[in-house]
Amino acid sequence: MTPAKPSLYTLPFFLLCLSNFLFSASFSMIIPELPDYLASLGGKEYIGYTIALFTLAAGFSRPFSGKLTDHVGRIPIMAFGSLVCFICGGLYPLMHTVQGFLFLRFIHGMSTGTKPTATAAYVSDVIPEDRRGEAQGGLGIFTATGMSIGPAIGSFLAAEYGIDQMFYISSVFALASIIILSRMKETLPKAMKSRFSLSLFRIGWKDVFEPKIVPVFWIMLFVSFSAGAMITLIPDTSKILGWNNKGLYFTIYTISSILIRLFFSKASDKYGRIPVLIFGCFMLSVSMFLLVFTLNSYLFIASAIIYGIAWGFTTPTLAAWTNDLGDKNHMGRAMATMYIALEAGIGLGAYISGAVYQGVASQIPIPFLIAALLALLAFLLLLKQKRNWTTYGI
């Protein structure tokens, strides 16, 4: 008789998930309101920069966060990411110029360039290899829940109490994340730890990129373009369709994503990474094509549901695949490489979407069409790897 596997949901893993929930809610809470806020400052034409600068900073900080995660520890780097969210949330109301706002968006981006890297490395430390897909799915449920309720709460707070209060509440969520992290135990072995020094900020190519996860890098880059387009254009698309709550689309797709993670968290562990990614990329392209032709709320809702399905399968599987392929002694670097692809894709999607849109409603379908074609390209690249499938899809 095969002994039962130990539960994944230990106290350390639960605390990690709860911290991620609060962190995700903190930075996503303000996203739907940023285009209008920037417009009120006189920067409507810079709408694409609100996400592009955020992701640029995240991508820039990834190599440093990967190296620091592998030398200083997982907990300090996670705490730093939440601390950046806490500080930035309190500073937004003090920024009254377009330049100041965009600068703060760049600084804020360092939060997602640090905490997720260390979080993923922490998961790799405490979860067996054959259950990492399931663990990433479980962690993703908490992260997605935070990203689901964050925009809805943010839009509600901005409408009922004013946008400044929304920013302050986002800081409170980040502070709660830090408090939880302070109760967690470090997992980086003492033998691998180094004392913090400025020399840790000297990086070379080997600190920036993990060549073993090149397949993950390209797939993540192609699929994450859609997220940049969506974050940039969905708020205005919602207004055009008559939706008062600009965060509702995000809530719908995230609920859909959560359900997938709940019921199919073991899919990539059971069937392999590549088969699950093929399905996810196909569904992602369908969702983006629906946005290209969205004429009413029914297609809009259908797109959100399908996007959630795609993201629910794709992102935890890519994270698990990174764990499979990455160097076990440099998992922070492997995770940083994956997230660099994520931020590069989101940043490109946001920048191109803003540049194409320029406040002209008829231009909105174009970035979604590009996103659909890139998802199809990822789908075709994965199909080409069919002959190389193994248990973990390598």
N, C-alpha and C positions, 0 to 999 in steps of 0.2 A: 504494500500500500504506500503510495507516494505521500510524504508528509506535506501538510498544508504550508503554503508559502506565508511568511510573516507579513503582517499588514504594512502597507506603504504609509498609512496615515498615522504616523507616530507624532508625538508632540513637536519635535523640531521641524518636521515637514509641514505640519499644520500651521505653526508660527510663520514659517517661510511663506506659505500660501496666503495667510492673512496679511502679512506685510506687503506682499505683492498686490493684493486686492486694494489696499489703501493707497499705495503708490500709484497704481493705474488710475484709480478714481481721481486722484489729485491732479495729474497732468492732463487727463482727458476731459475733466470737468469744464475747462475753459475753452476747449477747441471750437464748439459750434458758435460761440459768441465772438471769436477773434476777428472774423471778416468785418462785421459791423463795427466793432470797436476800433479797428484800424481805419475804417472809412470815416468814423467820427473824428479821427485825428487828422484827416485829410490825406490818407494813404490808400485809397481804394485800388489804385493801380498796382499796389505792392502786395496784393492778397496772396499771391503764390509764395511770397517770401516768408509768410508766417510759419509755414511748415518746412519750407526748403532750408531756412537758416537753422531751425530747430534740429533737423536731421543732419545738416552739415556739421554742426557742433557735436552731435552724437557720434557720427562717423569719425570725426577728428579725434575724439577722446577714446574711441574703442581700443586702439593699440596700447594706449597708456593703461586703460582699465584692465585689459587682459594681462599685461605684465605685472601690474600692481596686485591683481587678484592672485596670481601665481607666486608672489613673493611676500606681500604684506598680509594677505588674508582675504577671505570671502566677506566676512561681516563688516570690516571697516569700509570696503568699497561699496557695499550695498547701502550702508548708512550715509555715505557721502552723496550718493545719488538722491536719496530721500531728502537730505539736507538742502541740496540745491533747489528742489521743488518747494521746500518750506520757505526759503529766502525769497525766491522769485515771486511766489504768490503774494507775499507782502509788499513787493516792490512795484508790481504792475500799476496799482492805483497812483503811484507817484510819477509815472512816466506820461508826460503830456505832449510829447513830440513823436513823430513817425520814427526818427532816427533812434531815440531812446527806447521806444517800444521794440524795434527790430533788433537792437543790441541785446536787450533783455531776452528776447526769444532765442538768440544764439546761446547766451549763457544757460538758459533753461534747458536747452538741448543736451547739455552735458549730463543731465540727470539720467536720461535714457541711454546715454553712452556708457554709463558706469554700472548702475544697479542690475540691469538684466544680465550683463556679462557675468558678474559675480554670483547672481542667483542661479544661472545655468550651471556654473562650475560647482556650486554647493549641491545641486541635485545630482550631478555626476559623482560627487563624493559619497553620498548617502544611499544611492539607489543602485541595485544590481543591474548589470548590463541588459539582461533579458526582460527587465520591467521598466526601462527608461521611457519607452513610448507611453506606457500607462501613466507613469509619474508626470511626464510632460503634459499629458492630457489633464491630469488632476490639477496640476499647477495652473494650467491654462484656463481651467474653469474659474478659478478665483481671479486670475488676471482679466479674463473676459468679462466677468461679472462687474469688476471695478470699472472697466471701460464701457460697460453697458449703462450702469446707473450714473456714472460720472457726467456724461453729456446731458442726460435728462435732468439731473439735479442742478447742473450748472445753468441750463436754460431757465429752469423754474426760479432759481435764486436771482438771476439777472432780471427776470420779468417782475418778480414780486418785491425784491429788496434792493435791487440795483447791482450793477456789475462789480462795483468795488467789494461788496459783501461776498460775491461769488469768488473773487480772487482770495479773500481772506479765509473763506471756508476751505478752499483748495489747500492752503497752507496748513490748516488744522489736520486734514487728512494725512499730509506728508509727515507732520510731527508725530501722529499716532503710529505711522509706519516705523519711524526711528525708535520710538519707545519699545515696540515689539522686538526689533532687531537687537536691542540692548539685553534682551532676555535669552538670546540664542547662543549656542556654543560654536566656537570656531572649528572648522573641519580641515583646514589646511595643516598637514603634518608639520610638527615643529622642525623637523630636519630640513624642510623646504622653505621655511620662513627666513626672511631677511629683515634687518632693521630698516625702517623708512629712511631714505636719503634721496637727495636730488639726482643721484646717479641713476636711480630707477626710471627717471624721465628721459634718459638717453636711450633711444630706440633705433634699431636697424630694421631692415626688411624682414628678418626672421621673427621680429617681435610684432610685426604688422600683419603678416599673412601666414596662415597654415596651409601649405600646399596639399596636404592630404584631403582637404575638404573642398577642393575645386568644384566637384559636381554640385555640392550643396550651394556654393557661392552663386553659381550662375542661375540655378533654379530660383533661389531666394530673390536675386536681383530682378528677374523677370516678373515674378508674381507680385512683388511688393510695389511695383509701379502703380498697380491698381489702388493700393491704399493711399498713396499720395494724391492721386486724382480724386479719389472719393472724399478724403478729408477736406480738400480744397473746394470742391464743387458741390458736395451734397447740401451744405447749408443753404446756398442760393437756389439750388434745384428744389429743395423743400419749400422755400418761399414761393417760387414760381407755381408750384402745384397747390399752394394754399395751405401748407402745413404751418401752424403757428409755432410748434415746438421743433426747432431745428436740430435737436438731438435725437428725435424719435427714430429716424432711420438707423442710427448707430445702435440704439437700444434693440431694435428688431433683429438686426443681423447678429448682434452679440448674443441674444437669447438663443437664436438658431445655432450659433457656434457652441454655446454652452451645452445644449442638448446633444450635439454630436460628440462632444468630449465626454459627456456623462455615459452615453450608451455605446460609444465606439472607441473608448480610450485604449483598448488593447489591440485595435485593428492592425497597426503597423508592426507590433510585436508578433502577431499571429500570421499575417499574410506577407510581411516584408515592407520595407520603406517605399520602394519604387512603385509597386502596384497601387498603394494608397495615394501616393503623390500624383500618379497619372489621373486617377479619378478626381482628386482635388483640383488639379489644374484645368481639367475639362469643365468642371462645375464653375470655376472662376471665370472662364471665358464666356460661359452662358450668362452669368450674372452681368458681366460688363456689356455684352451685346444687348441685354434687356435695357440697360441704362442708355445705350445709344438710341434706342427707339422708344424710350419712355414718353408716353403721351398722357398718362393718367396715373392715379395713385395705385391702381391694381398692379400695374407692371413695376412700379416703384417698390411696392411691398414685396412682390415676387423676387425682385433683384436682391433686396436686403436678405431675404430668407436663404436664397441660393448662395449669396456671398458668405453668409454665416456658415453654411454647410462646407463650402470650399475652404474657408479659413480654419474651420474646426478640424478638418483633416490635414491640411497642409502644414500649418506652422508647428504643431507639436511633433509631427513626423520629421520635418527638417531639423528640428532641435535634437531629436533622438538619433537621426542619421549622423549629425555632427558628433554626437557622443560616441557613436560607433567608429567613426573614421579618425577622429582626432587623437593626437599624442596624449596618452594618459598623464604624462608628467607636465604637460603644458595645455591643460584643458581650457584655461582662461584665454589663451591665444586662439584656440580653435573656436571658442564661442565668440570671441571678438571678431574673428573673420566672418562668421555667419552674420553677425549683427551689422558689420560694415556693409555687407550686401543688402541687408534689410533697409538700413538708413539711406544708402545710395539709391535704391529703387524708390523709396518713399520721397526722397528729396527731388529726384528727377521728375517723378510723377507730379509733385506739387508745383515745381518750378515751371514745367512745360504747361501744366493745366492753367496756371495763373497767366502765363505769357499768351496762351491761345485765347483764354476767356476774355480778359480785359473788360468784364462787365457786360459783354454782349451775349445774350441768352442763346442765340442760334449757334454759338461756337461751343457750347457745353458738350455736345456729343463727341467731338473730335478726340479729346483726351481719353474718353471712355473706349473709343474704338481702338486707339493705340494700346490701351491696357488689355483689351480683349485679344488683340493679335499677339502681344507678348506672352499672355497666358497660353495661347495656342502653341507658340514656339516652345515654351517649356514642356508642354504636353508631348510635342513631337520629339523633343530631345530625350525625354524619359522613355518613350516608346522605343527609341533606337537602342536603349540600354536593356531591352527585354531579355536578350540572350544572356546577360550577365547577372540575372537575379540570383540571390542567395537568400538565406533566412532573413538577413537584415537589409536586403536590397542593394548590397554593395557590388 
